[in-house]
């Protein structure tokens, strides 16, 4: 096992485009670190630089205490699992898993033991004689995982390994990879654009945007304490609602004034926001922190319902209030659900709101 350290890592292409801007990151020994961000944020590029598949143009990468900038991929003590499985079609599952060990001239008895142990962990023992074309996508992905496991690497690298699977298989494979991490205790770096995967799998998550780190933290801290508006909007589904307004003080109360609507901040937030009175800010509230309200109730908005999505145990309601389109995630009984037709009263949980500077987009 090994820690992974990135110090001022940069990537600039010959055409002058800078994809990665001086990333500094410490990944602990045995940690499951997830790189997440929108398409083009350089998460896969960063992973490939750790693997040695992409040359860095600045900074240093350490695996354990060893500087690996000029070390070949095969000598870095890593194993990589790709989105497209990258299996040899003419080889059996057994031979696919054993191939890397054969190249290293590992004794046959050791190869057989490692392959069969990995196959048992992944529940593919009965597939060892099959060819990749005779298997489903989920089975092929397990073989790709097995091929990585038998190498007994110091670091596992996953580049969107579940992207080609259907929704049900993604969930089961997500659980299996998390179980493997606990069983093996290995350092794992996992790239995904799916923030649900990131939240459910990672010990910590590194949120990237345009080749820069926005925040590195545990899933719950990212959700509850986003460092900026980008992280707040990226983490959570449906995405956080953002409304622009002005913080005002009136009769000793601190209010958020949004297009004529006044929302009262709880006293617990006074110290945090009192220095921003009179300023325009971006007000954020997650859909799950909006509930059904009553006429005349404090911190409630009247909304014209645009769309309702029935999700079985909950409803996603899109409504318009004072020119703002807002999303609410509601758990309703049948009577409440039927009452929501053209309009509704929606209460904002001000204890759970977030505020961001409109210029810097940093959290207040």
Sine and cosine of phi, psi and omega as CSV:
sin_phi,cos_phi,sin_psi,cos_psi,sin_omega,cos_omega
0.00,0.00,0.40,-0.92,-0.04,-1.00
-0.36,-0.93,0.50,-0.87,0.15,-0.99
-0.99,0.14,0.33,-0.94,0.05,-1.00
-0.81,-0.59,0.77,-0.64,-0.04,-1.00
-0.80,-0.59,0.78,-0.63,0.09,-1.00
-0.92,-0.40,0.82,-0.57,-0.01,-1.00
-0.86,-0.51,0.95,-0.32,0.05,-1.00
0.83,0.55,0.61,0.80,-0.10,-1.00
-0.96,0.28,0.76,-0.65,-0.01,-1.00
-0.78,-0.63,0.42,-0.91,0.11,-0.99
-0.64,-0.77,0.88,-0.47,0.05,-1.00
-0.80,-0.60,0.74,-0.67,-0.03,-1.00
-1.00,0.03,0.32,-0.95,-0.04,-1.00
-0.82,0.57,-0.47,0.88,0.00,-1.00
-0.98,0.20,0.03,1.00,0.04,-1.00
0.99,-0.13,-0.18,0.98,-0.02,-1.00
-0.94,0.33,0.79,-0.61,0.00,-1.00
-0.98,-0.18,0.93,-0.37,-0.08,-1.00
-1.00,0.03,-0.55,0.83,-0.04,-1.00
-0.78,-0.62,0.77,-0.63,-0.15,-0.99
-0.92,-0.38,0.99,0.14,0.16,-0.99
0.84,0.54,0.84,0.54,-0.03,-1.00
-0.97,0.24,0.75,-0.66,0.13,-0.99
-0.88,-0.48,0.84,-0.54,-0.07,-1.00
-0.42,-0.91,0.72,-0.70,0.09,-1.00
-0.92,-0.39,0.89,-0.46,0.05,-1.00
-0.96,-0.28,0.85,-0.52,-0.13,-0.99
-0.96,0.29,0.39,-0.92,0.08,-1.00
-0.87,0.49,0.83,-0.56,0.02,-1.00
0.99,0.13,0.09,1.00,-0.04,-1.00
-0.99,0.11,0.52,-0.86,0.15,-0.99
-0.98,-0.20,0.98,-0.21,-0.03,-1.00
-0.97,-0.23,0.76,-0.65,0.02,-1.00
-0.93,-0.36,0.77,-0.63,0.17,-0.99
-1.00,-0.08,0.84,-0.55,-0.01,-1.00
-0.70,-0.71,0.48,-0.87,0.01,-1.00
0.24,-0.97,0.15,-0.99,-0.01,-1.00
-0.94,0.34,0.21,-0.98,0.04,-1.00
-0.84,0.54,0.72,-0.69,0.03,-1.00
1.00,0.03,0.17,0.99,-0.04,-1.00
-1.00,0.05,-0.04,1.00,0.07,-1.00
0.99,0.12,0.36,0.93,0.03,-1.00
-0.93,0.36,-0.69,0.72,0.03,-1.00
-0.94,0.35,-0.60,0.80,0.05,-1.00
-0.87,0.50,-0.69,0.73,0.02,-1.00
-0.89,0.45,-0.68,0.73,0.02,-1.00
-0.88,0.47,-0.68,0.74,-0.02,-1.00
-0.92,0.38,-0.48,0.88,0.08,-1.00
-0.94,0.35,-0.61,0.79,0.08,-1.00
-0.89,0.45,-0.62,0.78,-0.02,-1.00
-0.96,0.28,-0.37,0.93,-0.06,-1.00
1.00,-0.01,0.15,0.99,0.02,-1.00
-1.00,0.07,-0.23,0.97,0.01,-1.00
-0.75,-0.66,0.78,-0.62,-0.03,-1.00
-0.97,0.23,0.69,-0.72,0.04,-1.00
-1.00,0.04,0.47,-0.88,-0.01,-1.00
-0.94,-0.35,0.03,1.00,0.05,-1.00
-0.13,-0.99,0.50,-0.87,0.05,-1.00
1.00,-0.05,-0.17,-0.99,-0.06,-1.00
-0.66,-0.75,0.60,-0.80,0.09,-1.00
-0.85,-0.53,0.79,-0.62,0.03,-1.00
-0.89,-0.46,0.72,-0.70,0.20,-0.98
-0.91,-0.41,0.91,-0.42,-0.24,-0.97
0.93,0.37,-0.74,-0.67,0.05,-1.00
-0.98,-0.21,0.16,0.99,-0.10,-0.99
-0.99,-0.15,0.82,-0.58,0.11,-0.99
-0.95,0.31,0.84,-0.55,-0.13,-0.99
-0.91,-0.42,0.24,0.97,-0.02,-1.00
-0.75,0.66,-0.68,0.74,-0.08,-1.00
-0.93,-0.36,0.33,0.94,0.00,-1.00
-1.00,-0.07,0.71,-0.70,0.00,-1.00
-0.90,0.45,0.51,-0.86,-0.02,-1.00
-0.78,0.63,-0.66,0.75,-0.07,-1.00
-0.93,0.38,-0.31,0.95,-0.03,-1.00
-0.97,-0.26,0.17,0.98,-0.06,-1.00
-1.00,-0.02,-0.12,0.99,-0.01,-1.00
0.95,0.31,0.54,0.84,-0.01,-1.00
-0.88,-0.48,0.36,-0.93,0.16,-0.99
-0.71,-0.70,0.68,-0.73,-0.12,-0.99
-0.87,-0.49,0.66,-0.75,0.08,-1.00
-0.90,-0.44,0.84,-0.54,-0.11,-0.99
-0.99,-0.14,0.22,-0.97,0.05,-1.00
-0.90,0.43,-0.58,0.81,-0.11,-0.99
-0.99,-0.15,0.28,0.96,0.07,-1.00
0.94,0.34,-0.69,0.72,0.04,-1.00
0.82,0.58,0.73,0.69,0.05,-1.00
-1.00,-0.03,0.47,-0.88,0.08,-1.00
-0.99,0.16,0.89,-0.45,-0.13,-0.99
-0.92,0.40,-0.44,0.90,-0.07,-1.00
-1.00,0.04,-0.08,1.00,-0.04,-1.00
-0.97,-0.23,0.47,-0.88,0.11,-0.99
-0.95,0.32,0.20,-0.98,0.06,-1.00
-0.84,0.54,-0.70,0.71,0.00,-1.00
-0.84,0.54,-0.75,0.66,-0.05,-1.00
-0.93,0.36,-0.56,0.83,0.08,-1.00
-0.87,0.49,-0.70,0.71,-0.03,-1.00
-0.95,0.32,-0.51,0.86,-0.07,-1.00
-1.00,0.04,-0.24,0.97,-0.20,-0.98
-0.84,0.55,-0.75,0.66,-0.03,-1.00
-0.89,0.46,-0.59,0.81,0.01,-1.00
-0.94,0.34,-0.58,0.82,0.04,-1.00
-0.90,0.44,-0.65,0.76,0.01,-1.00
-0.89,0.46,-0.52,0.85,0.01,-1.00
-1.00,0.06,0.08,1.00,0.03,-1.00
0.86,0.51,0.62,0.79,0.10,-1.00
-0.94,0.34,0.65,-0.76,0.01,-1.00
-0.83,0.56,0.58,-0.81,-0.07,-1.00
-0.84,0.55,-0.66,0.75,-0.03,-1.00
-0.90,0.44,-0.61,0.79,0.02,-1.00
-0.94,0.34,-0.65,0.76,0.05,-1.00
-0.86,0.52,-0.75,0.66,-0.05,-1.00
-0.87,0.49,-0.68,0.73,0.00,-1.00
-0.89,0.46,-0.74,0.68,-0.04,-1.00
-0.90,0.43,-0.69,0.72,-0.02,-1.00
-0.89,0.46,-0.72,0.70,-0.05,-1.00
-0.94,0.33,-0.56,0.83,0.07,-1.00
-0.91,0.42,-0.70,0.71,0.01,-1.00
-0.91,0.41,-0.66,0.75,0.01,-1.00
-0.88,0.48,-0.61,0.79,0.02,-1.00
-0.93,0.38,-0.68,0.74,0.03,-1.00
-0.86,0.52,-0.61,0.79,-0.09,-1.00
-0.99,-0.11,0.02,1.00,0.02,-1.00
0.85,0.53,0.71,0.71,0.04,-1.00
-0.81,-0.59,0.37,0.93,-0.01,-1.00
-0.84,0.54,-0.61,0.79,-0.02,-1.00
-0.97,0.24,-0.03,1.00,-0.02,-1.00
-0.97,-0.26,0.00,1.00,-0.16,-0.99
-0.86,0.51,-0.43,0.90,-0.02,-1.00
-1.00,-0.07,-0.08,1.00,-0.05,-1.00
-0.99,0.13,0.32,-0.95,0.13,-0.99
-0.99,-0.13,0.41,-0.91,-0.02,-1.00
-0.81,0.59,-0.57,0.82,-0.05,-1.00
-0.92,0.40,-0.30,0.95,-0.03,-1.00
-1.00,-0.08,0.21,0.98,-0.07,-1.00
-0.82,-0.57,0.33,-0.94,0.06,-1.00
-0.98,0.20,0.18,-0.98,0.02,-1.00
-0.87,0.50,-0.66,0.75,0.01,-1.00
-0.90,0.43,-0.64,0.77,0.03,-1.00
-0.91,0.40,-0.66,0.75,0.01,-1.00
-0.90,0.44,-0.60,0.80,0.02,-1.00
-0.92,0.38,-0.55,0.83,0.07,-1.00
-0.92,0.40,-0.60,0.80,0.05,-1.00
-0.90,0.43,-0.68,0.73,0.03,-1.00
-0.88,0.48,-0.63,0.78,0.07,-1.00
-0.90,0.43,-0.67,0.74,0.00,-1.00
-0.88,0.48,-0.64,0.77,0.01,-1.00
-0.88,0.47,-0.57,0.82,0.05,-1.00
-0.96,0.29,-0.65,0.76,-0.07,-1.00
-0.90,0.44,-0.67,0.75,-0.09,-1.00
-0.90,0.44,-0.37,0.93,0.01,-1.00
-0.96,0.26,-0.24,0.97,-0.04,-1.00
0.75,0.66,0.83,0.55,-0.07,-1.00
-0.97,0.25,0.26,-0.97,0.11,-0.99
-0.98,0.22,-0.52,0.85,-0.05,-1.00
-0.67,-0.74,0.75,-0.66,0.13,-0.99
-0.99,-0.12,0.71,-0.70,0.05,-1.00
-0.87,-0.49,0.81,-0.59,-0.02,-1.00
-0.88,-0.47,0.86,-0.51,0.01,-1.00
-0.95,-0.31,1.00,-0.04,-0.03,-1.00
0.70,0.72,0.83,0.56,-0.15,-0.99
-0.94,0.34,-0.28,0.96,-0.09,-1.00
-0.96,-0.28,0.09,1.00,-0.12,-0.99
-0.89,0.47,-0.48,0.88,-0.06,-1.00
-1.00,-0.01,0.06,1.00,-0.06,-1.00
-0.99,-0.14,0.40,-0.92,0.05,-1.00
-0.97,0.26,0.17,-0.98,-0.16,-0.99
-0.85,0.53,-0.69,0.73,-0.04,-1.00
-0.91,0.40,-0.69,0.72,0.00,-1.00
-0.92,0.40,-0.58,0.81,0.02,-1.00
-0.86,0.52,-0.68,0.73,-0.03,-1.00
-0.91,0.42,-0.73,0.68,-0.04,-1.00
-0.92,0.40,-0.62,0.78,0.02,-1.00
-0.94,0.33,-0.57,0.82,0.07,-1.00
-0.85,0.52,-0.72,0.70,0.01,-1.00
-0.90,0.43,-0.66,0.75,-0.05,-1.00
-0.91,0.42,-0.66,0.75,0.01,-1.00
-0.91,0.41,-0.63,0.77,0.05,-1.00
-0.90,0.44,-0.65,0.76,0.05,-1.00
-0.89,0.45,-0.67,0.74,0.01,-1.00
-0.87,0.49,-0.64,0.77,0.02,-1.00
-0.87,0.50,-0.67,0.75,0.02,-1.00
-0.92,0.39,-0.64,0.77,-0.03,-1.00
-0.93,0.36,-0.68,0.73,-0.10,-0.99
-1.00,0.05,-0.46,0.89,-0.03,-1.00
0.92,0.40,0.37,0.93,-0.09,-1.00
-1.00,0.07,0.38,-0.93,0.16,-0.99
-0.96,0.28,0.78,-0.63,-0.02,-1.00
-0.76,-0.65,0.71,-0.70,0.11,-0.99
-0.88,-0.48,0.83,-0.56,-0.17,-0.98
-0.81,-0.58,0.84,-0.55,0.02,-1.00
-0.98,-0.18,0.75,-0.66,0.07,-1.00
-0.44,-0.90,0.42,-0.91,0.16,-0.99
-0.99,-0.17,-0.09,1.00,-0.07,-1.00
-1.00,0.00,0.94,-0.33,-0.09,-1.00
-0.95,0.30,-0.30,0.95,0.11,-0.99
-0.93,0.36,-0.69,0.73,0.10,-1.00
-0.85,0.53,-0.71,0.71,-0.03,-1.00
-0.87,0.49,-0.73,0.69,-0.07,-1.00
-0.92,0.38,-0.57,0.82,-0.10,-1.00
-1.00,0.05,-0.36,0.93,-0.11,-0.99
-0.96,-0.27,-0.56,0.83,-0.20,-0.98
-0.98,0.18,0.65,-0.76,0.26,-0.97
-0.93,0.37,-0.70,0.71,0.14,-0.99
-0.69,-0.72,0.37,-0.93,-0.01,-1.00
-0.83,-0.56,0.71,-0.70,0.10,-1.00
-0.96,-0.29,0.93,-0.36,-0.01,-1.00
-1.00,-0.01,0.84,-0.54,-0.04,-1.00
-0.93,-0.37,0.52,-0.85,0.09,-1.00
-0.52,-0.85,0.86,-0.50,0.05,-1.00
0.78,0.63,0.70,0.72,0.08,-1.00
0.97,0.24,0.23,0.97,0.03,-1.00
-0.81,-0.59,0.54,-0.84,0.06,-1.00
-0.99,0.16,0.82,-0.57,0.04,-1.00
-1.00,0.03,-0.63,0.78,0.01,-1.00
-0.18,-0.98,0.61,-0.79,0.12,-0.99
-0.83,-0.56,0.86,-0.50,-0.05,-1.00
-0.24,-0.97,0.06,-1.00,0.08,-1.00
-0.94,0.33,0.38,-0.92,0.01,-1.00
-0.81,0.59,-0.70,0.71,-0.04,-1.00
-0.92,0.38,-0.61,0.79,0.03,-1.00
-0.93,0.37,-0.60,0.80,0.07,-1.00
-0.88,0.47,-0.65,0.76,-0.03,-1.00
-0.94,0.34,-0.72,0.70,-0.10,-1.00
-1.00,0.07,-0.49,0.87,-0.08,-1.00
-0.72,-0.69,0.89,0.46,0.03,-1.00
-0.89,0.45,0.65,-0.76,-0.06,-1.00
-0.97,0.25,-0.39,0.92,-0.04,-1.00
-0.42,-0.91,0.10,-1.00,-0.08,-1.00
-0.91,0.41,-0.56,0.83,0.00,-1.00
-0.89,0.46,-0.76,0.65,0.00,-1.00
-0.89,0.47,-0.68,0.73,0.00,-1.00
-0.86,0.52,-0.65,0.76,-0.02,-1.00
-0.98,0.20,-0.43,0.90,-0.06,-1.00
-1.00,0.09,-0.60,0.80,-0.03,-1.00
-1.00,-0.02,0.81,-0.59,-0.02,-1.00
0.93,-0.36,0.62,-0.78,-0.02,-1.00
-0.60,-0.80,0.79,-0.61,-0.12,0.99
-0.86,0.50,0.29,-0.96,-0.10,-0.99
-0.92,0.40,0.39,-0.92,0.01,-1.00
-0.87,0.50,0.59,-0.81,0.11,-0.99
-0.99,0.11,0.67,-0.74,0.05,-1.00
-0.83,-0.55,0.77,-0.64,0.04,-1.00
-0.77,-0.64,0.68,-0.73,0.07,-1.00
-1.00,0.00,0.68,-0.73,0.00,-1.00
-0.30,-0.95,-0.11,-0.99,-0.05,-1.00
-0.83,-0.55,0.69,-0.73,0.08,-1.00
-0.99,0.11,0.81,-0.59,-0.01,-1.00
-0.77,-0.63,0.46,-0.89,0.11,-0.99
-0.94,-0.35,0.76,-0.65,-0.08,-1.00
-0.54,-0.84,0.85,-0.53,0.00,-1.00
0.81,0.59,0.64,0.77,0.03,-1.00
0.98,0.18,0.00,1.00,-0.01,-1.00
-0.96,-0.27,0.57,-0.82,0.10,-0.99
-0.99,-0.11,0.81,-0.59,-0.10,-0.99
-0.84,-0.54,0.48,-0.88,0.16,-0.99
-0.96,-0.27,0.91,-0.41,-0.05,-1.00
-0.99,-0.17,0.92,-0.40,-0.03,-1.00
-0.84,-0.54,0.97,-0.25,0.05,-1.00
0.72,0.69,0.78,0.62,0.07,-1.00
1.00,0.00,-0.29,0.96,0.02,-1.00
-1.00,-0.05,0.71,-0.71,0.01,-1.00
-0.94,-0.35,0.84,-0.55,0.05,-1.00
-0.92,-0.40,0.76,-0.65,-0.08,-1.00
-1.00,-0.06,0.79,-0.61,0.06,-1.00
-0.97,0.25,0.56,-0.83,0.09,-1.00
-0.94,0.35,0.41,-0.91,-0.03,-1.00
-0.87,0.50,-0.48,0.88,-0.03,-1.00
-0.90,0.43,-0.30,0.95,-0.02,-1.00
-0.99,-0.12,-0.04,1.00,-0.12,-0.99
-0.83,0.55,-0.77,0.64,-0.06,-1.00
-0.86,0.51,-0.61,0.79,-0.07,-1.00
-0.94,0.33,-0.56,0.83,-0.17,-0.98
-0.92,-0.40,-0.10,0.99,-0.12,-0.99
-0.88,0.48,-0.44,0.90,0.01,-1.00
-0.98,0.21,-0.04,1.00,-0.04,-1.00
-0.94,-0.35,0.21,0.98,0.01,-1.00
-0.86,0.52,0.72,-0.69,0.00,-1.00
1.00,0.04,-0.09,1.00,-0.02,-1.00
-0.99,-0.12,0.51,-0.86,0.12,-0.99
-0.99,0.15,0.72,-0.69,0.00,-1.00
-0.72,-0.70,0.23,-0.97,0.12,-0.99
-0.99,-0.15,0.85,-0.53,-0.06,-1.00
-0.98,-0.18,0.81,-0.58,-0.03,-1.00
-0.89,-0.45,0.67,-0.74,0.08,-1.00
-0.59,-0.81,0.76,-0.65,-0.01,-1.00
-0.97,0.26,0.53,-0.85,0.00,-1.00
-0.82,0.58,-0.57,0.82,-0.03,-1.00
-0.97,0.25,-0.14,0.99,0.03,-1.00
-0.97,-0.23,0.37,0.93,0.13,-0.99
-0.88,-0.48,0.72,-0.69,-0.01,-1.00
-0.76,-0.65,0.10,-0.99,0.07,-1.00
-0.94,0.33,0.72,-0.70,0.02,-1.00
-0.90,-0.43,-0.11,-0.99,0.00,-1.00
-0.83,-0.55,0.41,-0.91,0.01,-1.00
-0.82,0.57,0.77,-0.64,0.05,-1.00
0.99,0.14,-0.03,1.00,-0.02,-1.00
-0.96,0.29,0.55,-0.84,0.00,-1.00
-0.91,0.41,0.59,-0.81,0.04,-1.00
0.86,0.51,0.58,0.81,0.03,-1.00
-0.90,-0.44,0.60,-0.80,0.01,-1.00
-0.91,-0.42,0.64,-0.77,0.14,-0.99
-1.00,-0.01,0.76,-0.65,-0.06,-1.00
-0.75,-0.67,0.55,-0.83,0.12,-0.99
-1.00,0.00,0.86,-0.51,-0.10,-0.99
-0.97,0.25,0.80,-0.60,-0.01,-1.00
-0.99,-0.10,-0.77,0.64,-0.04,-1.00
-0.55,-0.83,0.58,-0.82,0.14,-0.99
-0.84,-0.54,0.73,-0.68,0.05,-1.00
-0.91,-0.42,0.90,-0.44,0.02,-1.00
-0.99,0.17,0.83,-0.56,-0.03,-1.00
-0.91,-0.42,0.27,0.96,-0.01,-1.00
1.00,0.03,-0.99,0.17,-0.03,-1.00
-1.00,0.02,-0.09,1.00,0.01,-1.00
-0.40,-0.92,0.19,-0.98,0.05,-1.00
-0.79,-0.62,0.67,-0.74,0.15,-0.99
-0.99,-0.12,0.87,-0.49,-0.06,-1.00
-0.90,-0.43,0.83,-0.56,0.06,-1.00
-0.97,-0.23,0.85,-0.53,-0.01,-1.00
-0.69,-0.72,0.31,-0.95,-0.01,-1.00
-0.90,-0.43,0.76,-0.65,0.01,-1.00
-0.66,-0.75,0.87,-0.50,0.02,-1.00
0.80,0.60,0.62,0.78,0.04,-1.00
1.00,0.08,-0.08,1.00,0.03,-1.00
-0.98,-0.19,0.73,-0.68,0.10,-0.99
-1.00,-0.02,0.81,-0.59,-0.12,-0.99
-0.79,-0.61,0.57,-0.82,0.04,-1.00
-0.93,-0.38,0.74,-0.67,0.06,-1.00
-0.85,-0.53,0.63,-0.78,0.05,-1.00
-0.92,-0.39,0.96,-0.28,-0.20,-0.98
-0.91,-0.41,0.63,-0.78,0.18,-0.98
-0.97,-0.25,0.93,-0.36,-0.16,-0.99
-0.83,-0.55,0.51,-0.86,0.21,-0.98
-1.00,0.10,0.13,-0.99,-0.11,-0.99
-0.87,0.49,-0.64,0.77,-0.02,-1.00
-0.90,0.44,-0.69,0.73,0.02,-1.00
-0.91,0.41,-0.63,0.77,-0.01,-1.00
-0.89,0.45,-0.69,0.72,-0.01,-1.00
-0.93,0.38,-0.46,0.89,-0.03,-1.00
-0.96,0.28,-0.35,0.94,0.00,-1.00
-1.00,0.08,0.99,-0.16,-0.01,-1.00
-0.90,-0.43,-0.99,0.12,-0.04,-1.00
-0.99,-0.15,-0.53,0.85,0.00,-1.00
-0.70,-0.71,0.27,-0.96,0.05,-1.00
-0.34,-0.94,0.32,-0.95,0.09,-1.00
-0.96,-0.27,0.80,-0.61,-0.10,-0.99
-0.83,-0.55,0.83,-0.56,-0.05,-1.00
-1.00,-0.09,0.72,-0.69,0.01,-1.00
-1.00,-0.08,0.79,-0.61,0.08,-1.00
-0.99,0.12,0.99,-0.10,-0.10,-0.99
-0.93,0.36,-0.30,0.95,0.08,-1.00
-0.91,0.41,-0.39,0.92,-0.10,-1.00
-0.96,-0.28,0.18,0.98,-0.06,-1.00
-0.98,0.22,0.30,-0.95,0.03,-1.00
-0.78,-0.62,0.54,-0.84,0.01,-1.00
-0.81,-0.59,0.65,-0.76,-0.04,-1.00
-0.72,-0.70,0.60,-0.80,0.07,-1.00
-0.91,0.42,0.75,-0.66,-0.06,-1.00
-0.94,0.33,-0.38,0.93,0.00,-1.00
-1.00,0.02,-0.79,0.61,-0.08,-1.00
-1.00,0.02,-0.34,0.94,-0.09,-1.00
0.91,0.41,0.18,0.98,0.08,-1.00
-0.98,0.22,0.50,-0.87,0.03,-1.00
-0.92,0.40,0.61,-0.79,0.05,-1.00
-1.00,-0.03,0.00,0.00,0.00,0.00
